[in-house]
């Protein structure tokens, strides 16, 4: 059974240099996949030993991973929990609430002393973070819920994005994991997310959510357990398989917890504690401010030309900060144009008409900005061409001259003067000859 699972994960392993990995390059992924294949081919026995599983995990993860939690404040390792924390939530009340959550979700939310300690630490020492989180959730959760339902994934999985990114779509971990769901480059490419100089779809709330749904669905189909799917999302399926073997075949997360990597041991309880605080926010007297936007208050418009946030802002009055908030996938605040792909901009609904009314003005402004950018000279134009056509002027530097003064006199740019005359600095000498092309 284990061998079948591991073989199934071979394709997935290409993308598993995930947010846990220290190296975000393609070559190590390819080399690890080749080594992984060789190991599977050389092992003919039906059962894998502990050493085999250890080696498989090493090949899948390349190096001991750094977890995504370096980007957030919502995961607490066991040794960081304050053991004598005041039990803000009485034990009997907590047991009753967890029993209710356990009945309505497919996660294992039964009471245990470890989970009680985590929840009380969150309620006591992490509650200051939750109002802002809840405000952001009012915008993002409807997006998550739509696709979680479409992929038949528990609706509570929306809380995973809080543990991953604190609901900040442009957040990046120190190891390169990016976006609401913290995908590394390899995983994103496996699921065909686009990443280039203008766009990073890991930061696109909709496209990254669809990818997370596909990934979680694959993990659940292998483990048939949502708690283990969560653990595998964090540490990789190899570590979960290894924990199952070391535990003697146990499949309950809490029984496997002592055999999982230290980071993953704190990861699933963080998910549970976050869910608890959100579900019982009123009882815990945690109030959420109103978000800047609800998702239903926004809409998208397809674009016909490359435009910048500045172009849109000038003509519609929508601030660049709002455009960045609603369009986090555009890395440098420019929406590109492509013959192969349609790009759009998300705007507040009350500004959609303003955009449509001034759409041609926006494109004209963008076109004008593009025309002002210095263009490369045509390929057939060179210094020798200028010599032959007589468009070259020779100028001798005089006392008091400097590049800016000369450039202004001849209607050219300083960097053109430097390029035409192979100047490495701005210093000039009296009597020096300069060539100017017009």
Order of alpha helices (4+ residues) and beta strands (2+ residues): alpha-alpha-alpha-alpha-alpha-alpha-alpha-alpha-alpha-alpha-alpha-alpha-alpha-beta-beta-alpha-alpha-beta-beta-alpha-alpha-alpha-beta-alpha-alpha-beta
